Amino acid sequence: MLNISIQREVRKKTAASDVWHISPKCSRWPMSTYISLLSLPERADVCTECIARERAANLQDTDTDHPPNVAWMPLVKS
């Protein structure tokens, strides 16, 4: 039997906020009472800490054939 694990990137925000989180390592990553999606809504406001964590992770990525995972994201205070 073949066991395949598919990793899905989850995006989360609290019900009371319009700021989306993209990094589970974020200090403000929602743990309860949140909304989650597999992709960000168009023109989503993204947590600045999450953006910094994603950019740092992408700098460590040695695969230069693929662009960073962080697309257009307006900077917002989190």
PLY file of the C-alpha trace (Angstrom):
ply
format ascii 1.0
element vertex 78
property float x
property float y
property float z
element edge 77
property int vertex1
property int vertex2
end_header
0.00 0.00 0.00
1.32 3.41 -0.98
1.06 6.05 1.75
1.16 9.58 0.34
1.10 12.65 2.52
-0.08 15.86 0.91
1.05 18.99 2.69
-1.38 21.86 2.46
-0.49 25.38 3.44
-3.19 26.73 5.69
-3.97 30.42 6.07
-5.73 31.53 9.25
-7.32 34.59 10.79
-9.36 35.15 13.88
-13.04 35.89 13.42
-12.50 39.32 15.01
-9.63 40.38 12.70
-9.04 41.03 9.01
-5.33 40.14 9.28
-4.40 36.74 7.83
-1.57 34.57 9.16
0.53 32.38 6.87
3.21 31.07 9.23
2.41 28.57 12.01
5.57 29.86 13.74
4.02 33.33 14.14
3.56 34.41 17.75
0.00 35.44 16.86
-0.94 32.25 14.93
-4.63 31.65 15.76
-5.11 28.57 17.92
-8.85 28.80 18.61
-11.90 30.50 17.12
-10.38 31.05 13.70
-11.22 30.90 10.01
-8.88 28.86 7.81
-8.42 28.69 4.04
-5.99 26.89 1.75
-5.25 30.12 -0.12
-5.43 33.79 0.74
-8.38 35.87 -0.38
-7.60 38.42 -3.07
-6.04 41.58 -1.58
-5.69 39.99 1.86
-4.00 41.88 4.69
-1.20 39.62 5.95
0.55 39.72 9.32
3.95 41.42 9.09
5.57 38.84 11.38
4.33 36.04 9.10
5.70 37.84 6.04
9.09 38.26 7.71
9.15 34.57 8.68
8.24 33.47 5.14
10.87 35.73 3.59
13.53 34.45 6.00
12.57 30.85 5.19
12.73 31.60 1.45
16.22 33.10 1.81
17.37 29.81 3.30
15.83 27.86 0.43
18.57 26.78 -1.96
16.15 25.99 -4.79
16.60 29.03 -7.03
14.39 27.59 -9.79
11.24 28.52 -7.89
10.21 32.01 -6.73
9.44 32.68 -3.05
6.04 31.63 -1.68
5.21 35.18 -0.66
3.19 36.87 -3.39
1.67 40.35 -3.28
0.80 41.10 0.31
0.14 44.56 1.70
2.01 45.24 4.90
-0.26 45.79 7.88
0.29 46.24 11.55
-0.39 43.04 13.42
0 1
1 2
2 3
3 4
4 5
5 6
6 7
7 8
8 9
9 10
10 11
11 12
12 13
13 14
14 15
15 16
16 17
17 18
18 19
19 20
20 21
21 22
22 23
23 24
24 25
25 26
26 27
27 28
28 29
29 30
30 31
31 32
32 33
33 34
34 35
35 36
36 37
37 38
38 39
39 40
40 41
41 42
42 43
43 44
44 45
45 46
46 47
47 48
48 49
49 50
50 51
51 52
52 53
53 54
54 55
55 56
56 57
57 58
58 59
59 60
60 61
61 62
62 63
63 64
64 65
65 66
66 67
67 68
68 69
69 70
70 71
71 72
72 73
73 74
74 75
75 76
76 77
